[in-house]
Amino acid sequence: RPLVTRAPAQLPLLTWTVPELVRRVGANVVAVRRNTSKDTYRSGFKYDFERVKFEDYIANLQAQNPKGRSSYLAAQNLYQVFPQLADDIDVRPSAAAGASRLPLV
């Protein structure tokens, strides 16, 4: 099932699925917030981050294990973390027009 449902029709990101993203960028390292169910996190006192492969983060979510249930993907610059997807999210009408990319974080 597609992950993105609203975007300009010509963008390939409309076809992204979890298995496809794991195949394409699973080995990329991402920042994940951990222990989000703890009071110290909820009160803003302490944030735990971990850098993991995207495929490991997804595996934890799919397994619904404790690590998956108490973590989420932190804000990322998609162009830096997933450079393989840059062509899928480039919304410029044309490079020659000088328009900038959509600022996704």
Contact map, one row per residue, 1 for C-alpha under 8 A:
111000000000000010000000000000000000000000000000000000000000000000000000000000000000000000000000000000000
111110000000011111000000000000000000000000000000000000000000000000000000000000000000000000000000000000000
111110000000011111000000000000000000000000000000000000000000000000000000000000000000000000000000000000000
011111100000111100000000000000000000000000000000000000000000000000000000000000000000000000000000000000000
011111100000010000000000000000000000000000000000000000000000000000000000000000000000000000000000000000000
000111110000010000000000000000000000000000000000000000000000000000000000000000000000000000000000000000000
000111111010010000000000000000000000000000000000000000000000000000000000000000000000000000000000000000000
000001111110000000000000000000000000000000000000000000000000000000000000000000000000000000000000000000000
000000111110010000000000000000000000000000000000000000000000000000000000000000000000000000000000000000000
000000011111000000000000000000000000000000000000000000000000000000000000000000000000000000000000000000000
000000111111110000000000000000000000000000000000000000000000000000000000000000000000000111100000000000000
000000000111111100000000000000000000000000000000000000000000000000000000000000000000000110000000000000000
000100000011111100000000000000000000000000000000000000000000000000000000000000000000000110000000000000000
011111101011111100000000000000000000000000000000000000000000000000000000000000000000000000000000000000000
011100000001111110000000000000000000000000000000000000000000000000000000000000000000000000000000000000000
011100000001111111011000000000000000000000000000000000000000000000000000000000000000000000000000000000000
111000000000001111111000000000000000000000000000000000000000000000000000000000000000000000000000000000000
011000000000000111111100000000000000000000000000000000000000000000000000000000000000000000000000000000000
000000000000000011111110000000000000000000000000000000000000000000000000000000000000000000000000000000000
000000000000000111111111000000000000000000000000000000000000000000000000000000000000000000000000000000000
000000000000000111111111110000000000000000000000000000000000000000000000000000000000000000000000000000000
000000000000000001111111111000000000000000000000000001100100000000000000000000000000000000000000000000000
000000000000000000111111110000000000000000000000000000000000000000000000000000000000000000000000000000000
000000000000000000011111110000000000000000000000000000000000000000000000000000000001000000000000000000000
000000000000000000001111111100000000000000000000000001100000000000000000000000000101000000000000000000000
000000000000000000001111111100000000000000000000000011110000000000000000000000000000000000000000000000000
000000000000000000000100111110000000000000000000000011100000000000000000000000000000000000000000000000000
000000000000000000000000111111000000000000000000000011100000000000000000000000001100000000000000000000000
000000000000000000000000001111100000000000000000001111000000000000000000000000001000000000000000000000000
000000000000000000000000000111110000000000000000001111000000000000000000110100001000000000000000000000000
000000000000000000000000000011111000000000000000111100000000000000000000111100000000000000000000000000000
000000000000000000000000000001111100000000000000111100001000000000000011110000000000000000000000000000000
000000000000000000000000000000111111000000000011110000000000000000000011110000000000000000000000000000000
000000000000000000000000000000011111000000000011110000000000000000100111000000000000000000000000000000000
000000000000000000000000000000001111110010000011000000000000000000100110000000000000000000000000000000000
000000000000000000000000000000001111110011000010000000000000000000000111000000000000000000000000000000000
000000000000000000000000000000000011111011000000000000000000000000000100000000000000000000000000000000000
000000000000000000000000000000000011111111000000000000000000000000000000000000000000000000000000000000000
000000000000000000000000000000000000111111100000000000000000000000000000000000000000000000000000000000000
000000000000000000000000000000000000011111111110000000000000000000000000000000000000000000000000000000000
000000000000000000000000000000000011111111111111000000000000000000000000000000000000000000000000000000000
000000000000000000000000000000000001111111111000000000000000000000000000000000000000000000000000000000000
000000000000000000000000000000000000001111111100000000000000000000000000000000000000000000000000000000000
000000000000000000000000000000000000000111111110000000000000000000000000000000000000000000000000000000000
000000000000000000000000000000000000000111111110000000000000000000000000000000000000000000000000000000000
000000000000000000000000000000000000000110111111000000000000000000000000000000000000000000000000000000000
000000000000000000000000000000001111000110011111100000000000000000000000000000000000000000000000000000000
000000000000000000000000000000001110000010000111110000000000000000000000000000000000000000000000000000000
000000000000000000000000000000111100000000000011111000000000000000000000000000000000000000000000000000000
000000000000000000000000000000111100000000000001111100000000000000000000000000000000000000000000000000000
000000000000000000000000000011110000000000000000111110000000000000000000000000000000000000000000000000000
000000000000000000000000000011110000000000000000011111011000000000000000000000000000000000000000000000000
000000000000000000000000011111000000000000000000001111111000000000000000000000000000000000000000000000000
000000000000000000000100111111000000000000000000000111111100000000000000000000000000000000000000000000000
000000000000000000000100111100000000000000000000000011111110000000000000000000000000000000000000000000000
000000000000000000000000010000000000000000000000000111111111000000000000000000000000000000000000000000000
000000000000000000000000000000010000000000000000000111111111100000010000100000000000000000000000000000000
000000000000000000000100000000000000000000000000000001111111110000000000000000000000000000000000000000000
000000000000000000000000000000000000000000000000000000111111111000010000000000000000000000000000000000000
000000000000000000000000000000000000000000000000000000011111111110111000000000000000000000000000000000000
000000000000000000000000000000000000000000000000000000001111111110111000000000000000000000000000000000000
000000000000000000000000000000000000000000000000000000000111111100010000000000000000000000000000000000000
000000000000000000000000000000000000000000000000000000000011111110010000000000000000000000000000000000000
000000000000000000000000000000000000000000000000000000000001111111111000000000000000000000000000000000000
000000000000000000000000000000000000000000000000000000000001101111111000000000000000000000000000000000000
000000000000000000000000000000000000000000000000000000000000000111111100000000000000000000000000000000000
000000000000000000000000000000000110000000000000000000000001100111111110000000000000000000000000000000000
000000000000000000000000000000000000000000000000000000001011111111111111000000000000000000000000000000000
000000000000000000000000000000000000000000000000000000000001100111111110000000000000000000000000000000000
000000000000000000000000000000000111100000000000000000000000000001111111000000000000000000000000000000000
000000000000000000000000000000011111000000000000000000000000000000111111100000000000000000000000000000000
000000000000000000000000000000011101000000000000000000000000000000010111110000000000000000000000000000000
000000000000000000000000000001111000000000000000000000001000000000000011111100000000000000000000000000000
000000000000000000000000000001111000000000000000000000000000000000000001111100000000000000000000000000000
000000000000000000000000000000100000000000000000000000000000000000000000111110000000000000000000000000001
000000000000000000000000000001100000000000000000000000000000000000000000111111001000000000000000000000001
000000000000000000000000000000000000000000000000000000000000000000000000001111111000000000000000000000011
000000000000000000000000000000000000000000000000000000000000000000000000000111111110110000000000000000011
000000000000000000000000000000000000000000000000000000000000000000000000000011111110110000000000000000000
000000000000000000000000000000000000000000000000000000000000000000000000000011111110000000000000000000000
000000000000000000000000000111000000000000000000000000000000000000000000000111111110000000000000000000000
000000000000000000000000100100000000000000000000000000000000000000000000000001111111110000000000000000000
000000000000000000000000000000000000000000000000000000000000000000000000000001111111110000000000000000000
000000000000000000000001100000000000000000000000000000000000000000000000000000000111111000000000000000000
000000000000000000000000000000000000000000000000000000000000000000000000000001100111111110000000000000000
000000000000000000000000000000000000000000000000000000000000000000000000000001100111111111000000000000000
000000000000000000000000000000000000000000000000000000000000000000000000000000000001111111000000000000000
000000000011100000000000000000000000000000000000000000000000000000000000000000000000111111000000000000000
000000000011100000000000000000000000000000000000000000000000000000000000000000000000111111100000000001000
000000000010000000000000000000000000000000000000000000000000000000000000000000000000011111110000000011000
000000000010000000000000000000000000000000000000000000000000000000000000000000000000000011111000000011000
000000000000000000000000000000000000000000000000000000000000000000000000000000000000000001111110001111000
000000000000000000000000000000000000000000000000000000000000000000000000000000000000000000111110101000000
000000000000000000000000000000000000000000000000000000000000000000000000000000000000000000011111111000000
000000000000000000000000000000000000000000000000000000000000000000000000000000000000000000011111111000000
000000000000000000000000000000000000000000000000000000000000000000000000000000000000000000000111110000000
000000000000000000000000000000000000000000000000000000000000000000000000000000000000000000001111111000000
000000000000000000000000000000000000000000000000000000000000000000000000000000000000000000000111111100000
000000000000000000000000000000000000000000000000000000000000000000000000000000000000000000011110111110000
000000000000000000000000000000000000000000000000000000000000000000000000000000000000000000010000011111000
000000000000000000000000000000000000000000000000000000000000000000000000000000000000000001110000001111100
000000000000000000000000000000000000000000000000000000000000000000000000000000000000000011110000000111110
000000000000000000000000000000000000000000000000000000000000000000000000000000000000000000000000000011111
000000000000000000000000000000000000000000000000000000000000000000000000000011000000000000000000000001111
000000000000000000000000000000000000000000000000000000000000000000000000001111000000000000000000000000111
